[in-house]
Amino acid sequence: MNKIFNALSRARPHIQDLHAYVPGEQPQGEGWVKLNTNENPYPPSPKVAEAIAAEAGNLRKYPEPTSARLRAAIGQRYGLTQQNVIIGNGSDNILDLITRCFVSEPGAGHTVPSYSLYPVVAGMSGQGLADVAFDRSMTLDVAALAATQAKVFFLTNPNAPTGVAFPRTQIQAALDAIDGLLVVDEAYVDFGGESAVTLLKDYENLVVVRTFSKSYSLAGMRVGFALAAAPIIAVLDRVRDAYNLDRIAQAAALAAFEDTAYFQKQCENVMATRAATRAALDEFGWFTYPSAANFLFTEPRNAQGESGPGVAADLFAYLKAQRVLVRYFPKHPLTCAFIRVSVGTAAEMQAFLTASQSWLNNA
Amino acid sequence: MNKIFNALSRARPHIQDLHAYVPGEQPQGEGWVKLNTNENPYPPSPKVAEAIAAEAGNLRKYPEPTSARLRAAIGQRYGLTQQNVIIGNGSDNILDLITRCFVSEPGAGHTVPSYSLYPVVAGMSGQGLADVAFDRSMTLDVAALAATQAKVFFLTNPNAPTGVAFPRTQIQAALDAIDGLLVVDEAYVDFGGESAVTLLKDYENLVVVRTFSKSYSLAGMRVGFALAAAPIIAVLDRVRDAYNLDRIAQAAALAAFEDTAYFQKQCENVMATRAATRAALDEFGWFTYPSAANFLFTEPRNAQGESGPGVAADLFAYLKAQRVLVRYFPKHPLTCAFIRVSVGTAAEMQAFLTASQSWLNNA
């Protein structure tokens, strides 16, 4: 070795302290009932495959840099213009752009618990966090949110991992109360939440973030978007990779976005399955938060009527042994007695309920 | 309007000062001979379309987060392991990761002229630049490079926009001379450059960056990679978006990478066309740098034997009026008398030469 280079000690201090985001497990092999990463159980619109095939012959040339057609279609749908839309390589990409451009002391505001990527994107930019803690009611404390004085506050609505939706009136109250940007991450809004999009015309301090990963069934394609006042979009575009979206992703997302009938039907299917699953959990006697998302956050009780971290961890492990994969968040007092179950097909949910009933019977 | 938010003044100071990268023009409509962004004139391997079609049915599920199969295949090809490889959403994504992790005072080192993205990625992270100026010989001044004391030095080899390749012995001398990281951006190396990859076993302060955009004909797909010591890759992975590459991009890149016979043939085609074009430019009496890339950087002389910025600008405009699009860099004394011509098909280069001859005849 002619030259030694100690990479970690040479990295910038905030990178040395950083822990990468840990995505949900993607099990290899067949036979899994996969209800752990909130993927849509239905495939994307058949128009997507057609659009991909049509674009696959053009790959030697660079893509259109701004995803202009997709921006225009999205802007029009929401009564806005192309200048109000940015497209990201997944909404995670957009959360990073927002952080890089606008977050400084006292750090990125977020609720606890919520999406565990916010601490990671804050750390990637050398920023800390300004926490607003939930209590078990999972109601939003607007005054506490404003008191953080965060330059950017990330709010997931419907929230994760609970599924609880905040009414638009509360979002508006938060926008009135704060001085900084409120980023409403509406990853799950198409499953029953109240969108903040209509507030954009009156609030320049609002950014609405969406994704194609959930309601459009394109988690494998990495496309997200944000809606905001044109000057905010222009700032984010300064930091966006010039060619952040490939040709196939642009074409696939546009095809999915334009097939509104298919989209609507699959969202309704998910919501109907969610309601049926929720009813079955109620019959178990388990507390479940009201969900406006494509998952349910439920507090299992065992055959002895006990709940708590040990019970939830036991059910999680039992289900996994049955090849039913759900998500368990052991690290927070408000999540450690719960499991989060993505809404799959009716058959997948039946498999989950059958395995849970078997756990109850064997406990 | 209930709430005003002045986005630009609220952005972090270095973002307020930032100018986004301006990609080469992507003309709309048919009939253009497009020789301005160094795209490969040949389509990717036919295996790519097959791989895309096979993956298009899996889009509802998240991709494998690390592009593991692609890392393994690339590592194996270069006598390295998966731990020595990172995959980016284009090599631009990787240049940004490197900057975020390792660049600090006195800024990102780069040669002038070279790839105009380096100043942008430095600015995106609030970092300045440490310049090493070329003279007309375009030879590399290793002592000047080391004297910058840059924590990260970006060196394009073969260089852009000249096409001039630096021998591996010079890269090794630079690695010996510096204390920081040398990032050798080998975007064009498959067209005749000497790769630094074999130096990785002896130099932990080396990062080799590659792209699928040029030699693999996948500019529309956004895939790049870097090779380095495992601890460097591990640091970069901390800042990488967890799902930075979509399913289709992973599959397409792997298919292109594995079809080595097709790859080799298209690279040879490009090099043969480059040699023929170069010979024709020599017959015009134009000075052209020796190119190891898929473009030629040439200094046109008009019918009166004059060269200079006015002549180059005039030829650029004349060609554009003939719908032959090349690249002109007016802002630097070493580039303003030149045009950069991507190597297209033999027919496209004939169109360029015919239009240039017509310009000579009409001058």
Interface residues (C-beta under 8 A of the other chain):
Chain A: M1 N2 K3 I4 F5 N6 A7 L8 R10 A11 R12 I15 L18 H19 A20 Y21 V22 P23 G24 Q26 K34 T37 E39 N40 P41 Y42 P43 P44 V48 A49 I52 A53 E55 A56 G57 N58 L59 R60 K61 Y62 P63 E64 P65 N89 G90 D92 N93 D96 R100 C101 F102 V103 S104 L117 M124 K151 L175 D176 G180 L181 D202 Y203 E204 N205 L206 S213 S217 L218 A219 G220 M221 R222 A229 P231 I232 A234 V235 D237 R238 V239 R240 D241 A242 Y243 N244 L245 D246 R247 I248 A249 A252
Chain B: M1 N2 K3 I4 F5 N6 A7 L8 R10 A11 R12 I15 L18 H19 A20 Y21 V22 P23 G24 Q26 K34 T37 E39 N40 P41 Y42 P43 P44 V48 A49 I52 A53 E55 A56 G57 N58 L59 R60 K61 Y62 P63 E64 P65 N89 G90 D92 N93 D96 R100 C101 F102 V103 S104 L117 M124 K151 L175 D176 G180 L181 D202 Y203 E204 N205 L206 S213 S217 L218 A219 G220 M221 R222 A229 P231 I232 A234 V235 D237 R238 V239 R240 D241 A242 Y243 N244 L245 D246 R247 I248 A249 A252
